[in-house]
């Protein structure tokens, strides 16, 4: 792994859109993903440049079902908004909640309050970019300044490019360039914020707002909980992360993915905290920290892939397998969703996901590759199911992970790399600790049995494997090879 470039630059060098910095009487800060008070770039600048700040979050108005989210993530959002509201009150502010189309609601708020500018941390995904463009157009009519800032990532997609100015398609090359770039410093501590008392607001929502009910026991939400998780990770699992991060039965990961997704912690805070922790530790611990930092870079790699290649949400990143045959098997897909495939490591992962809205990253790879290469079901179906269940569901990382597992994505696992669930169990859960946690019906089974296909049922109330892995592996290789041959013929004809 390349050595991290520890030099940092001031937040005040960040690009912004709109007029130069002047003091304004009243402005709006639009919360999006950065649901925190600490080290929030746009919020700090809003408070620095205005006498009064109206912090607003705009709720979506869909009801009961959504193709890309579900109760788990919305429940976490509710907790984050409650926490944010309290934290703003502690420094003299007030969170304003509205619901509807974000541009229309911001226009209404401008007209109500006569604010002179809108501050926000910009997004780079296709939806965020579209909304930002709409807001830019509306700002001319409203005669307000639009000031946006880098905050969702440490480095934005256009900051890490090849020497030819093109986006990277391979992670290793991207990571090398990423580590050579200067990194932003933290914002100074925000001590006071004044919100005018006459601005109306909706109450902090519950799941009822979307017609939903709780379906899982999710992790604690909010900025305080996120900061506690970071501290606990740095003081504990971080030192063994490199050795144990792939063991789902161990508590060896940071569990900060949902905090990055909702911005209850800034990626800068995590990155710089890791650099601080790395200074006075053993060589082994330093390697663990470097391994964890690499995961932050993977996050930014997938974000820049989505920014530069937005079609990945609907199509394979690689056109090599455009004719690949996928099966439409609702019964098999349902068994995968509910965790009843007869493959213990797969079923444990799906039951953890359904029960908690979280699943260990190693297990995400195993269940994703099983769906796409053992059941031959399109990665888009698994991608959507994950987004509906995951508390940390991030559109870029989720798409990147699914296409990596399917063999169709950026820097993906080669199509011929097909994980064997039995061997994966032997490598990462040999004692069956993880499996028995989520499959209590197998608690009395000798864990050695989980490392090879069974000749009879593991337990009376547990199914036999839905497929034979060896057979489906050969079928997958044949399908991929057919698709490659077809693409080669297309290329020759062209």
KOLFINU-20729 format. One record per residue (C-alpha): residue number from 1; chain; z, y negated, x negated. Coordinates in steps of 0.02 Angstrom, whole numbers, padded with zeros to 5 digits. Layout:
% residues N
NUM,A,Z,Y,X $
...
***
This chain:
% residues 494
1,A,00000,00000,00000 $
2,A,-00041,-00174,-00068 $
3,A,00103,-00282,-00124 $
4,A,00154,-00404,00012 $
5,A,00114,-00585,-00024 $
6,A,00284,-00665,00002 $
7,A,00224,-00844,-00011 $
8,A,00241,-00930,00157 $
9,A,00165,-01088,00228 $
10,A,00235,-01215,00347 $
11,A,00214,-01189,00533 $
12,A,00157,-01368,00542 $
13,A,-00009,-01324,00461 $
14,A,-00061,-01223,00613 $
15,A,-00224,-01270,00697 $
16,A,-00204,-01355,00865 $
17,A,-00324,-01415,00996 $
18,A,-00311,-01591,01065 $
19,A,-00262,-01760,00999 $
20,A,-00152,-01793,00849 $
21,A,00036,-01781,00852 $
22,A,00117,-01923,00946 $
23,A,00279,-01937,01042 $
24,A,00255,-01908,01228 $
25,A,00376,-01934,01369 $
26,A,00344,-01774,01466 $
27,A,00248,-01615,01425 $
28,A,00230,-01437,01486 $
29,A,00264,-01283,01382 $
30,A,00173,-01133,01456 $
31,A,00262,-00970,01417 $
32,A,00147,-00820,01405 $
33,A,00195,-00678,01288 $
34,A,00322,-00771,01181 $
35,A,00472,-00751,01296 $
36,A,00601,-00821,01175 $
37,A,00679,-00983,01117 $
38,A,00697,-00939,00932 $
39,A,00545,-00961,00818 $
40,A,00428,-01002,00962 $
41,A,00292,-01109,00883 $
42,A,00222,-01201,01034 $
43,A,00394,-01226,01111 $
44,A,00460,-01302,00950 $
45,A,00313,-01423,00939 $
46,A,00330,-01470,01123 $
47,A,00513,-01514,01096 $
48,A,00474,-01605,00935 $
49,A,00341,-01715,01014 $
50,A,00411,-01753,01187 $
51,A,00566,-01824,01269 $
52,A,00554,-01701,01415 $
53,A,00486,-01524,01415 $
54,A,00444,-01422,01569 $
55,A,00448,-01238,01518 $
56,A,00346,-01138,01643 $
57,A,00303,-00955,01666 $
58,A,00169,-00910,01794 $
59,A,00192,-00745,01884 $
60,A,00046,-00635,01935 $
61,A,00028,-00605,02122 $
62,A,-00044,-00429,02137 $
63,A,00056,-00309,02246 $
64,A,00110,-00126,02239 $
65,A,-00018,-00059,02114 $
66,A,-00112,-00124,01964 $
67,A,-00235,-00029,01853 $
68,A,-00160,-00094,01690 $
69,A,00027,-00109,01721 $
70,A,00167,-00036,01825 $
71,A,00352,-00043,01870 $
72,A,00417,-00011,01694 $
73,A,00334,-00159,01611 $
74,A,00366,-00272,01760 $
75,A,00550,-00225,01760 $
76,A,00562,-00266,01576 $
77,A,00474,-00432,01611 $
78,A,00602,-00475,01746 $
79,A,00743,-00448,01623 $
80,A,00655,-00552,01491 $
81,A,00632,-00696,01612 $
82,A,00815,-00689,01663 $
83,A,00867,-00692,01480 $
84,A,00746,-00833,01440 $
85,A,00810,-00935,01586 $
86,A,00989,-00922,01522 $
87,A,00940,-00962,01343 $
88,A,00846,-01117,01398 $
89,A,00994,-01174,01502 $
90,A,01106,-01155,01348 $
91,A,01008,-01292,01259 $
92,A,00989,-01405,01411 $
93,A,00825,-01342,01484 $
94,A,00771,-01251,01640 $
95,A,00639,-01115,01661 $
96,A,00514,-01158,01796 $
97,A,00431,-01010,01882 $
98,A,00270,-01021,01980 $
99,A,00150,-00887,02045 $
100,A,-00038,-00879,02058 $
101,A,-00192,-00919,01954 $
102,A,-00126,-00992,01790 $
103,A,-00251,-01134,01776 $
104,A,-00231,-01186,01957 $
105,A,-00041,-01180,01944 $
106,A,-00042,-01283,01785 $
107,A,-00154,-01411,01870 $
108,A,-00030,-01421,02014 $
109,A,00114,-01443,01894 $
110,A,00023,-01582,01801 $
111,A,-00007,-01673,01965 $
112,A,00174,-01651,02019 $
113,A,00257,-01703,01857 $
114,A,00128,-01819,01775 $
115,A,00151,-01724,01612 $
116,A,00036,-01783,01473 $
117,A,00006,-01620,01380 $
118,A,00013,-01431,01392 $
119,A,00080,-01333,01242 $
120,A,00056,-01146,01227 $
121,A,00039,-01004,01104 $
122,A,-00140,-00944,01112 $
123,A,-00195,-00768,01145 $
124,A,-00348,-00682,01073 $
125,A,-00384,-00545,01199 $
126,A,-00533,-00570,01317 $
127,A,-00430,-00621,01469 $
128,A,-00324,-00746,01371 $
129,A,-00477,-00824,01291 $
130,A,-00560,-00843,01461 $
131,A,-00407,-00928,01536 $
132,A,-00390,-01042,01385 $
133,A,-00571,-01095,01402 $
134,A,-00545,-01132,01587 $
135,A,-00393,-01236,01544 $
136,A,-00490,-01334,01413 $
137,A,-00620,-01379,01546 $
138,A,-00486,-01429,01671 $
139,A,-00396,-01538,01544 $
140,A,-00537,-01666,01539 $
141,A,-00523,-01691,01727 $
142,A,-00335,-01699,01720 $
143,A,-00336,-01812,01566 $
144,A,-00204,-01711,01475 $
145,A,-00197,-01645,01298 $
146,A,-00207,-01458,01266 $
147,A,-00113,-01404,01110 $
148,A,-00115,-01220,01063 $
149,A,-00035,-01129,00917 $
150,A,-00039,-00967,00821 $
151,A,00112,-00862,00868 $
152,A,00066,-00690,00939 $
153,A,00016,-00628,00766 $
154,A,00063,-00672,00588 $
155,A,-00121,-00696,00547 $
156,A,-00254,-00726,00680 $
157,A,-00417,-00628,00692 $
158,A,-00524,-00763,00610 $
159,A,-00403,-00782,00464 $
160,A,-00436,-00609,00393 $
161,A,-00622,-00580,00367 $
162,A,-00735,-00497,00239 $
163,A,-00811,-00600,00098 $
164,A,-00966,-00614,00207 $
165,A,-00862,-00688,00348 $
166,A,-00871,-00534,00460 $
167,A,-00728,-00441,00544 $
168,A,-00658,-00287,00459 $
169,A,-00694,-00118,00538 $
170,A,-00590,-00013,00417 $
171,A,-00401,-00028,00411 $
172,A,-00376,-00004,00224 $
173,A,-00493,-00148,00181 $
174,A,-00416,-00257,00316 $
175,A,-00239,-00221,00257 $
176,A,-00282,-00264,00076 $
177,A,-00353,-00432,00131 $
178,A,-00209,-00462,00252 $
179,A,-00078,-00442,00117 $
180,A,-00165,-00569,00006 $
181,A,-00156,-00708,00136 $
182,A,-00012,-00833,00141 $
183,A,00109,-00804,00282 $
184,A,00184,-00935,00399 $
185,A,00367,-00983,00389 $
186,A,00487,-00980,00535 $
187,A,00504,-01131,00648 $
188,A,00661,-01234,00627 $
189,A,00801,-01195,00749 $
190,A,00781,-01271,00921 $
191,A,00943,-01357,00970 $
192,A,00904,-01459,01124 $
193,A,00778,-01463,01265 $
194,A,00780,-01578,01416 $
195,A,00690,-01528,01577 $
196,A,00677,-01654,01719 $
197,A,00790,-01596,01862 $
198,A,00669,-01625,02004 $
199,A,00540,-01490,01964 $
200,A,00542,-01349,02092 $
201,A,00543,-01167,02041 $
202,A,00535,-00993,02113 $
203,A,00686,-00882,02079 $
204,A,00684,-00758,01935 $
205,A,00587,-00610,02007 $
206,A,00640,-00433,02039 $
207,A,00523,-00285,02062 $
208,A,00518,-00325,02248 $
209,A,00408,-00474,02205 $
210,A,00265,-00353,02168 $
211,A,00315,-00226,02300 $
212,A,00378,-00106,02166 $
213,A,00533,-00002,02138 $
214,A,00611,00058,01976 $
215,A,00545,00226,01916 $
216,A,00619,00247,01741 $
217,A,00771,00210,01635 $
218,A,00698,00078,01521 $
219,A,00765,-00006,01365 $
220,A,00870,-00165,01378 $
221,A,00765,-00322,01387 $
222,A,00784,-00501,01325 $
223,A,00793,-00597,01162 $
224,A,00974,-00552,01123 $
225,A,00941,-00366,01141 $
226,A,00785,-00380,01034 $
227,A,00877,-00467,00894 $
228,A,01014,-00335,00901 $
229,A,00884,-00196,00886 $
230,A,00808,-00281,00733 $
231,A,00979,-00296,00649 $
232,A,01024,-00115,00687 $
233,A,00858,-00055,00618 $
234,A,00873,-00155,00457 $
235,A,01051,-00092,00431 $
236,A,01014,00089,00471 $
237,A,00851,00183,00502 $
238,A,00746,00067,00395 $
239,A,00806,00151,00235 $
240,A,00741,00322,00292 $
241,A,00594,00262,00395 $
242,A,00465,00324,00271 $
243,A,00533,00502,00274 $
244,A,00583,00518,00456 $
245,A,00469,00404,00557 $
246,A,00362,00552,00613 $
247,A,00509,00654,00677 $
248,A,00525,00619,00865 $
249,A,00695,00704,00874 $
250,A,00771,00578,00753 $
251,A,00820,00397,00786 $
252,A,00718,00334,00640 $
253,A,00604,00201,00713 $
254,A,00636,00018,00754 $
255,A,00605,00026,00942 $
256,A,00539,-00152,00931 $
257,A,00366,-00121,01004 $
258,A,00408,-00192,01176 $
259,A,00488,-00343,01092 $
260,A,00326,-00379,01000 $
261,A,00229,-00351,01161 $
262,A,00330,-00478,01261 $
263,A,00374,-00590,01115 $
264,A,00563,-00577,01128 $
265,A,00549,-00572,00938 $
266,A,00414,-00656,00836 $
267,A,00314,-00548,00715 $
268,A,00358,-00676,00581 $
269,A,00543,-00644,00608 $
270,A,00520,-00457,00588 $
271,A,00406,-00475,00436 $
272,A,00517,-00598,00343 $
273,A,00675,-00501,00386 $
274,A,00595,-00347,00308 $
275,A,00550,-00444,00152 $
276,A,00730,-00504,00138 $
277,A,00794,-00326,00160 $
278,A,00675,-00262,00027 $
279,A,00746,-00369,-00113 $
280,A,00903,-00272,-00155 $
281,A,00872,-00091,-00107 $
282,A,00824,00069,-00194 $
283,A,00644,00115,-00233 $
284,A,00647,00243,-00093 $
285,A,00710,00116,00033 $
286,A,00580,-00008,-00028 $
287,A,00444,00119,00007 $
288,A,00513,00142,00182 $
289,A,00507,-00045,00213 $
290,A,00329,-00053,00148 $
291,A,00283,00088,00266 $
292,A,00355,-00006,00412 $
293,A,00267,-00167,00363 $
294,A,00106,-00069,00366 $
295,A,00135,-00037,00551 $
296,A,00140,-00225,00581 $
297,A,-00028,-00236,00495 $
298,A,-00098,-00097,00605 $
299,A,-00045,-00200,00756 $
300,A,-00141,-00351,00693 $
301,A,-00290,-00242,00645 $
302,A,-00308,-00181,00824 $
303,A,-00283,-00357,00893 $
304,A,-00426,-00421,00784 $
305,A,-00535,-00273,00835 $
306,A,-00513,-00319,01018 $
307,A,-00543,-00503,00982 $
308,A,-00704,-00474,00887 $
309,A,-00766,-00323,00986 $
310,A,-00704,-00347,01165 $
311,A,-00821,-00211,01230 $
312,A,-00699,-00080,01163 $
313,A,-00605,-00096,01328 $
314,A,-00751,-00014,01416 $
315,A,-00850,00077,01281 $
316,A,-00826,00177,01122 $
317,A,-00809,00069,00968 $
318,A,-00926,00188,00879 $
319,A,-01097,00216,00957 $
320,A,-01112,00381,00865 $
321,A,-01046,00478,01015 $
322,A,-01121,00382,01160 $
323,A,-01188,00543,01240 $
324,A,-01026,00642,01217 $
325,A,-00989,00755,01364 $
326,A,-00822,00727,01451 $
327,A,-00749,00832,01592 $
328,A,-00695,00767,01761 $
329,A,-00546,00882,01791 $
330,A,-00418,00802,01905 $
331,A,-00306,00955,01910 $
332,A,-00292,00966,01721 $
333,A,-00266,00778,01708 $
334,A,-00124,00785,01835 $
335,A,-00039,00925,01739 $
336,A,-00052,00821,01581 $
337,A,00021,00669,01671 $
338,A,00171,00764,01739 $
339,A,00204,00865,01580 $
340,A,00164,01040,01641 $
341,A,00024,01096,01524 $
342,A,00121,01241,01448 $
343,A,00116,01158,01275 $
344,A,00299,01108,01247 $
345,A,00269,00966,01124 $
346,A,00140,00888,01241 $
347,A,00246,00910,01397 $
348,A,00402,00840,01311 $
349,A,00304,00684,01266 $
350,A,00238,00656,01440 $
351,A,00409,00682,01518 $
352,A,00487,00558,01396 $
353,A,00352,00433,01444 $
354,A,00380,00458,01630 $
355,A,00570,00450,01616 $
356,A,00587,00303,01497 $
357,A,00423,00207,01485 $
358,A,00420,00248,01300 $
359,A,00355,00388,01191 $
360,A,00368,00413,01003 $
361,A,00211,00362,00907 $
362,A,00182,00534,00830 $
363,A,00193,00609,01003 $
364,A,00072,00478,01071 $
365,A,-00057,00544,00948 $
366,A,-00022,00724,00995 $
367,A,-00035,00699,01183 $
368,A,-00188,00586,01167 $
369,A,-00282,00708,01058 $
370,A,-00233,00850,01173 $
371,A,-00304,00760,01325 $
372,A,-00467,00712,01239 $
373,A,-00499,00865,01129 $
374,A,-00412,01010,01217 $
375,A,-00443,00956,01397 $
376,A,-00602,00855,01358 $
377,A,-00548,00713,01474 $
378,A,-00609,00538,01433 $
379,A,-00492,00430,01330 $
380,A,-00506,00291,01460 $
381,A,-00406,00394,01586 $
382,A,-00265,00421,01464 $
383,A,-00273,00241,01406 $
384,A,-00249,00179,01584 $
385,A,-00107,00300,01622 $
386,A,-00015,00242,01467 $
387,A,-00038,00059,01516 $
388,A,00035,00096,01687 $
389,A,00188,00181,01613 $
390,A,00227,00104,01443 $
391,A,00355,-00036,01430 $
392,A,00271,-00085,01266 $
393,A,00096,-00067,01337 $
394,A,-00013,-00183,01232 $
395,A,-00197,-00183,01276 $
396,A,-00259,-00193,01095 $
397,A,-00141,-00067,01017 $
398,A,-00157,00054,01162 $
399,A,-00347,00050,01158 $
400,A,-00347,00066,00969 $
401,A,-00229,00215,00974 $
402,A,-00327,00305,01108 $
403,A,-00495,00280,01025 $
404,A,-00420,00331,00858 $
405,A,-00359,00494,00934 $
406,A,-00522,00525,01026 $
407,A,-00622,00498,00866 $
408,A,-00724,00356,00940 $
409,A,-00633,00202,00877 $
410,A,-00618,00086,00728 $
411,A,-00565,00183,00573 $
412,A,-00532,00329,00691 $
413,A,-00477,00505,00648 $
414,A,-00637,00601,00604 $
415,A,-00703,00693,00756 $
416,A,-00673,00859,00669 $
417,A,-00488,00819,00644 $
418,A,-00414,00905,00795 $
419,A,-00226,00918,00795 $
420,A,-00155,01089,00835 $
421,A,-00005,01062,00951 $
422,A,00080,01219,00884 $
423,A,00062,01163,00703 $
424,A,00116,00986,00749 $
425,A,00274,01060,00822 $
426,A,00306,01159,00663 $
427,A,00284,01002,00557 $
428,A,00378,00873,00661 $
429,A,00497,00964,00778 $
430,A,00532,01132,00694 $
431,A,00706,01148,00768 $
432,A,00644,01104,00941 $
433,A,00766,00959,00954 $
434,A,00642,00842,01037 $
435,A,00566,00975,01148 $
436,A,00734,01035,01213 $
437,A,00789,00856,01249 $
438,A,00646,00831,01373 $
439,A,00617,01011,01430 $
440,A,00790,01074,01478 $
441,A,00714,01232,01551 $
442,A,00675,01283,01371 $
443,A,00847,01246,01298 $
444,A,00886,01432,01269 $
445,A,00718,01474,01189 $
446,A,00709,01511,01002 $
447,A,00620,01355,00932 $
448,A,00511,01463,00818 $
449,A,00417,01513,00976 $
450,A,00362,01333,01003 $
451,A,00258,01341,00843 $
452,A,00131,01470,00902 $
453,A,00040,01515,01062 $
454,A,00149,01623,01175 $
455,A,00106,01799,01230 $
456,A,00216,01777,01383 $
457,A,00308,01633,01468 $
458,A,00435,01535,01367 $
459,A,00544,01530,01523 $
460,A,00529,01588,01703 $
461,A,00503,01413,01770 $
462,A,00387,01352,01632 $
463,A,00197,01380,01640 $
464,A,00086,01472,01520 $
465,A,-00030,01358,01417 $
466,A,-00166,01279,01523 $
467,A,-00298,01314,01389 $
468,A,-00320,01410,01226 $
469,A,-00316,01281,01087 $
470,A,-00427,01379,00967 $
471,A,-00563,01400,01100 $
472,A,-00558,01217,01152 $
473,A,-00563,01161,00971 $
474,A,-00729,01250,00946 $
475,A,-00793,01177,01110 $
476,A,-00746,01002,01053 $
477,A,-00834,01022,00886 $
478,A,-00991,01081,00975 $
479,A,-00988,00933,01096 $
480,A,-00966,00807,00956 $
481,A,-01103,00886,00853 $
482,A,-01222,00884,01002 $
483,A,-01184,00699,01028 $
484,A,-01215,00663,00843 $
485,A,-01382,00754,00847 $
486,A,-01434,00661,01003 $
487,A,-01388,00494,00924 $
488,A,-01483,00540,00766 $
489,A,-01638,00577,00869 $
490,A,-01620,00410,00960 $
491,A,-01605,00319,00794 $
492,A,-01760,00407,00727 $
493,A,-01861,00362,00881 $
494,A,-01808,00180,00869 $
***
